[in-house]
Amino acid sequence: MGILTVLFLLLVRPVSSYVSLWRCAIEKRQKFVISFFGIRGMGSLFYLSFAIAQQASNTRMNFGP
């Protein structure tokens, strides 16, 4: 099961995503990044970097009134 998961994450999903972007007017490098990480993956990287930056600056975000 683990090998199948890795195969899908590192081969099947990126290749199928890259093929779906075949006719888009963006650079090959951008297509590769989008196909590897995906839209949800990009959001996850953003939130992870945000959390790391907040921890590094040791500040608290105040979202309440």
N, CA, C and O atoms as CSV, one atom per row, in Angstrom:
chain,resi,resn,atom,element,x,y,z
A,1,MET,N,N,0.824,-1.197,0.000
A,1,MET,CA,C,0.000,0.000,0.000
A,1,MET,C,C,0.864,1.255,0.000
A,1,MET,O,O,0.530,2.233,-0.668
A,2,GLY,N,N,1.963,1.240,0.737
A,2,GLY,CA,C,2.846,2.399,0.801
A,2,GLY,C,C,3.498,2.700,-0.539
A,2,GLY,O,O,3.649,3.862,-0.916
A,3,ILE,N,N,3.885,1.651,-1.258
A,3,ILE,CA,C,4.508,1.845,-2.565
A,3,ILE,C,C,3.510,2.446,-3.545
A,3,ILE,O,O,3.866,3.308,-4.348
A,4,LEU,N,N,2.268,1.994,-3.482
A,4,LEU,CA,C,1.227,2.529,-4.353
A,4,LEU,C,C,0.970,4.007,-4.052
A,4,LEU,O,O,0.764,4.801,-4.970
A,5,THR,N,N,0.981,4.368,-2.798
A,5,THR,CA,C,0.784,5.763,-2.402
A,5,THR,C,C,1.903,6.639,-2.934
A,5,THR,O,O,1.650,7.704,-3.498
A,6,VAL,N,N,3.128,6.199,-2.759
A,6,VAL,CA,C,4.281,6.959,-3.247
A,6,VAL,C,C,4.235,7.068,-4.767
A,6,VAL,O,O,4.533,8.124,-5.326
A,7,LEU,N,N,3.862,5.984,-5.433
A,7,LEU,CA,C,3.753,5.993,-6.896
A,7,LEU,C,C,2.736,7.032,-7.356
A,7,LEU,O,O,2.995,7.782,-8.297
A,8,PHE,N,N,1.584,7.077,-6.700
A,8,PHE,CA,C,0.575,8.061,-7.070
A,8,PHE,C,C,1.032,9.486,-6.775
A,8,PHE,O,O,0.811,10.384,-7.587
A,9,LEU,N,N,1.661,9.701,-5.635
A,9,LEU,CA,C,2.082,11.057,-5.278
A,9,LEU,C,C,3.213,11.583,-6.148
A,9,LEU,O,O,3.235,12.765,-6.492
A,10,LEU,N,N,4.147,10.720,-6.503
A,10,LEU,CA,C,5.339,11.183,-7.207
A,10,LEU,C,C,5.316,10.958,-8.712
A,10,LEU,O,O,6.158,11.506,-9.424
A,11,LEU,N,N,4.372,10.165,-9.211
A,11,LEU,CA,C,4.369,9.885,-10.643
A,11,LEU,C,C,3.002,10.117,-11.294
A,11,LEU,O,O,2.886,10.923,-12.217
A,12,VAL,N,N,1.988,9.431,-10.829
A,12,VAL,CA,C,0.694,9.461,-11.512
A,12,VAL,C,C,0.049,10.839,-11.445
A,12,VAL,O,O,-0.362,11.378,-12.472
A,13,ARG,N,N,-0.045,11.412,-10.257
A,13,ARG,CA,C,-0.694,12.725,-10.123
A,13,ARG,C,C,0.055,13.818,-10.878
A,13,ARG,O,O,-0.575,14.580,-11.611
A,14,PRO,N,N,1.383,13.926,-10.727
A,14,PRO,CA,C,2.084,14.970,-11.484
A,14,PRO,C,C,1.979,14.804,-13.002
A,14,PRO,O,O,1.809,15.789,-13.722
A,15,VAL,N,N,2.078,13.578,-13.487
A,15,VAL,CA,C,2.003,13.363,-14.935
A,15,VAL,C,C,0.603,13.698,-15.459
A,15,VAL,O,O,0.470,14.364,-16.486
A,16,SER,N,N,-0.425,13.246,-14.767
A,16,SER,CA,C,-1.786,13.549,-15.223
A,16,SER,C,C,-2.078,15.043,-15.148
A,16,SER,O,O,-2.760,15.580,-16.021
A,17,SER,N,N,-1.582,15.709,-14.137
A,17,SER,CA,C,-1.779,17.157,-14.036
A,17,SER,C,C,-1.024,17.897,-15.130
A,17,SER,O,O,-1.535,18.862,-15.698
A,18,TYR,N,N,0.184,17.451,-15.422
A,18,TYR,CA,C,0.976,18.091,-16.476
A,18,TYR,C,C,0.289,17.930,-17.827
A,18,TYR,O,O,0.248,18.866,-18.625
A,19,VAL,N,N,-0.249,16.742,-18.078
A,19,VAL,CA,C,-0.967,16.501,-19.336
A,19,VAL,C,C,-2.201,17.395,-19.422
A,19,VAL,O,O,-2.525,17.896,-20.499
A,20,SER,N,N,-2.886,17.599,-18.312
A,20,SER,CA,C,-4.074,18.457,-18.339
A,20,SER,C,C,-3.720,19.920,-18.594
A,20,SER,O,O,-4.568,20.688,-19.047
A,21,LEU,N,N,-2.487,20.312,-18.311
A,21,LEU,CA,C,-2.031,21.684,-18.557
A,21,LEU,C,C,-1.335,21.835,-19.907
A,21,LEU,O,O,-0.742,22.876,-20.189
A,22,TRP,N,N,-1.407,20.807,-20.731
A,22,TRP,CA,C,-0.641,20.744,-21.973
A,22,TRP,C,C,-0.852,21.979,-22.851
A,22,TRP,O,O,0.122,22.516,-23.379
A,23,ARG,N,N,-2.069,22.438,-23.021
A,23,ARG,CA,C,-2.344,23.543,-23.939
A,23,ARG,C,C,-2.451,24.898,-23.247
A,23,ARG,O,O,-2.817,25.883,-23.888
A,24,CYS,N,N,-2.149,24.969,-21.988
A,24,CYS,CA,C,-2.181,26.248,-21.279
A,24,CYS,C,C,-0.990,27.104,-21.697
A,24,CYS,O,O,0.089,26.592,-21.994
A,25,ALA,N,N,-1.204,28.387,-21.713
A,25,ALA,CA,C,-0.166,29.319,-22.147
A,25,ALA,C,C,0.715,29.739,-20.972
A,25,ALA,O,O,0.852,30.931,-20.696
A,26,ILE,N,N,1.306,28.780,-20.288
A,26,ILE,CA,C,2.251,29.085,-19.210
A,26,ILE,C,C,3.546,28.328,-19.480
A,26,ILE,O,O,3.570,27.377,-20.261
A,27,GLU,N,N,4.610,28.758,-18.832
A,27,GLU,CA,C,5.918,28.156,-19.056
A,27,GLU,C,C,5.966,26.726,-18.540
A,27,GLU,O,O,5.189,26.332,-17.671
A,28,LYS,N,N,6.894,25.960,-19.094
A,28,LYS,CA,C,7.046,24.569,-18.680
A,28,LYS,C,C,7.388,24.453,-17.204
A,28,LYS,O,O,6.911,23.546,-16.521
A,29,ARG,N,N,8.203,25.357,-16.717
A,29,ARG,CA,C,8.590,25.322,-15.307
A,29,ARG,C,C,7.375,25.512,-14.400
A,29,ARG,O,O,7.226,24.818,-13.394
A,30,GLN,N,N,6.512,26.454,-14.762
A,30,GLN,CA,C,5.299,26.698,-13.989
A,30,GLN,C,C,4.360,25.500,-14.055
A,30,GLN,O,O,3.735,25.141,-13.058
A,31,LYS,N,N,4.262,24.885,-15.223
A,31,LYS,CA,C,3.433,23.681,-15.363
A,31,LYS,C,C,3.938,22.570,-14.460
A,31,LYS,O,O,3.152,21.862,-13.831
A,32,PHE,N,N,5.262,22.423,-14.398
A,32,PHE,CA,C,5.836,21.383,-13.552
A,32,PHE,C,C,5.523,21.634,-12.081
A,32,PHE,O,O,5.141,20.710,-11.363
A,33,VAL,N,N,5.678,22.860,-11.633
A,33,VAL,CA,C,5.417,23.191,-10.228
A,33,VAL,C,C,3.941,22.972,-9.896
A,33,VAL,O,O,3.610,22.387,-8.865
A,34,ILE,N,N,3.058,23.444,-10.776
A,34,ILE,CA,C,1.626,23.254,-10.539
A,34,ILE,C,C,1.265,21.786,-10.532
A,34,ILE,O,O,0.484,21.340,-9.691
A,35,SER,N,N,1.829,21.026,-11.466
A,35,SER,CA,C,1.486,19.608,-11.538
A,35,SER,C,C,2.044,18.823,-10.360
A,35,SER,O,O,1.433,17.845,-9.931
A,36,PHE,N,N,3.191,19.232,-9.830
A,36,PHE,CA,C,3.771,18.499,-8.703
A,36,PHE,C,C,3.058,18.824,-7.394
A,36,PHE,O,O,2.698,17.919,-6.640
A,37,PHE,N,N,2.855,20.102,-7.125
A,37,PHE,CA,C,2.246,20.505,-5.861
A,37,PHE,C,C,0.729,20.572,-5.936
A,37,PHE,O,O,0.049,20.262,-4.958
A,38,GLY,N,N,0.193,20.968,-7.066
A,38,GLY,CA,C,-1.242,21.143,-7.193
A,38,GLY,C,C,-1.687,22.421,-6.503
A,38,GLY,O,O,-0.915,23.059,-5.787
A,39,ILE,N,N,-2.919,22.779,-6.726
A,39,ILE,CA,C,-3.447,24.010,-6.129
A,39,ILE,C,C,-3.517,23.877,-4.613
A,39,ILE,O,O,-3.117,24.791,-3.892
A,40,ARG,N,N,-4.013,22.766,-4.132
A,40,ARG,CA,C,-4.094,22.568,-2.683
A,40,ARG,C,C,-2.723,22.512,-2.055
A,40,ARG,O,O,-2.530,22.998,-0.941
A,41,GLY,N,N,-1.772,21.929,-2.749
A,41,GLY,CA,C,-0.405,21.852,-2.235
A,41,GLY,C,C,0.232,23.224,-2.096
A,41,GLY,O,O,0.984,23.472,-1.154
A,42,MET,N,N,-0.066,24.105,-3.022
A,42,MET,CA,C,0.462,25.465,-2.942
A,42,MET,C,C,-0.100,26.171,-1.719
A,42,MET,O,O,0.626,26.881,-1.023
A,43,GLY,N,N,-1.380,25.981,-1.453
A,43,GLY,CA,C,-1.985,26.579,-0.258
A,43,GLY,C,C,-1.363,26.034,1.009
A,43,GLY,O,O,-1.130,26.775,1.963
A,44,SER,N,N,-1.094,24.741,1.020
A,44,SER,CA,C,-0.468,24.126,2.193
A,44,SER,C,C,0.918,24.694,2.434
A,44,SER,O,O,1.295,24.958,3.575
A,45,LEU,N,N,1.682,24.883,1.359
A,45,LEU,CA,C,3.013,25.478,1.511
A,45,LEU,C,C,2.917,26.904,2.037
A,45,LEU,O,O,3.726,27.317,2.868
A,46,PHE,N,N,1.932,27.656,1.557
A,46,PHE,CA,C,1.758,29.024,2.040
A,46,PHE,C,C,1.451,29.042,3.530
A,46,PHE,O,O,2.078,29.782,4.289
A,47,TYR,N,N,0.484,28.226,3.950
A,47,TYR,CA,C,0.106,28.218,5.365
A,47,TYR,C,C,1.227,27.699,6.250
A,47,TYR,O,O,1.395,28.169,7.375
A,48,LEU,N,N,1.988,26.743,5.761
A,48,LEU,CA,C,3.128,26.240,6.523
A,48,LEU,C,C,4.183,27.325,6.686
A,48,LEU,O,O,4.716,27.517,7.779
A,49,SER,N,N,4.486,28.034,5.603
A,49,SER,CA,C,5.479,29.104,5.708
A,49,SER,C,C,4.980,30.234,6.598
A,49,SER,O,O,5.770,30.845,7.317
A,50,PHE,N,N,3.679,30.522,6.563
A,50,PHE,CA,C,3.104,31.538,7.433
A,50,PHE,C,C,3.254,31.138,8.900
A,50,PHE,O,O,3.642,31.954,9.737
A,51,ALA,N,N,2.944,29.875,9.205
A,51,ALA,CA,C,3.057,29.397,10.583
A,51,ALA,C,C,4.506,29.426,11.066
A,51,ALA,O,O,4.777,29.790,12.210
A,52,ILE,N,N,5.415,29.048,10.208
A,52,ILE,CA,C,6.835,29.074,10.585
A,52,ILE,C,C,7.298,30.503,10.827
A,52,ILE,O,O,8.038,30.765,11.774
A,53,ALA,N,N,6.865,31.425,9.975
A,53,ALA,CA,C,7.241,32.830,10.146
A,53,ALA,C,C,6.674,33.395,11.441
A,53,ALA,O,O,7.347,34.157,12.136
A,54,GLN,N,N,5.437,33.026,11.768
A,54,GLN,CA,C,4.840,33.501,13.007
A,54,GLN,C,C,5.574,32.950,14.223
A,54,GLN,O,O,5.800,33.665,15.199
A,55,GLN,N,N,5.935,31.704,14.159
A,55,GLN,CA,C,6.669,31.093,15.268
A,55,GLN,C,C,8.047,31.724,15.403
A,55,GLN,O,O,8.523,31.958,16.514
A,56,ALA,N,N,8.687,31.999,14.272
A,56,ALA,CA,C,10.019,32.594,14.297
A,56,ALA,C,C,9.990,34.011,14.888
A,56,ALA,O,O,10.897,34.410,15.618
A,57,SER,N,N,8.939,34.755,14.561
A,57,SER,CA,C,8.870,36.123,15.091
A,57,SER,C,C,8.271,36.127,16.492
A,57,SER,O,O,8.278,37.151,17.174
A,58,ASN,N,N,7.752,34.977,16.915
A,58,ASN,CA,C,7.231,34.797,18.267
A,58,ASN,C,C,6.133,35.804,18.587
A,58,ASN,O,O,6.063,36.334,19.696
A,59,THR,N,N,5.277,36.060,17.599
A,59,THR,CA,C,4.149,36.960,17.806
A,59,THR,C,C,2.860,36.157,17.784
A,59,THR,O,O,2.805,35.045,17.260
A,60,ARG,N,N,1.841,36.741,18.360
A,60,ARG,CA,C,0.535,36.092,18.359
A,60,ARG,C,C,-0.392,36.898,17.464
A,60,ARG,O,O,-0.391,38.129,17.473
A,61,MET,N,N,-1.181,36.164,16.693
A,61,MET,CA,C,-2.171,36.809,15.840
A,61,MET,C,C,-3.454,36.952,16.660
A,61,MET,O,O,-3.869,36.011,17.338
A,62,ASN,N,N,-4.067,38.107,16.599
A,62,ASN,CA,C,-5.312,38.360,17.298
A,62,ASN,C,C,-6.438,38.411,16.281
A,62,ASN,O,O,-6.585,39.399,15.562
A,63,PHE,N,N,-7.240,37.339,16.216
A,63,PHE,CA,C,-8.319,37.278,15.255
A,63,PHE,C,C,-9.665,37.618,15.886
A,63,PHE,O,O,-10.660,37.730,15.170
A,64,GLY,N,N,-9.723,37.781,17.165
A,64,GLY,CA,C,-10.982,38.061,17.845
A,64,GLY,C,C,-11.146,39.541,18.129
A,64,GLY,O,O,-10.242,40.340,17.882
A,65,PRO,N,N,-12.331,39.903,18.659
A,65,PRO,CA,C,-12.568,41.323,18.996
A,65,PRO,C,C,-11.804,41.761,20.218
A,65,PRO,O,O,-11.899,42.919,20.623
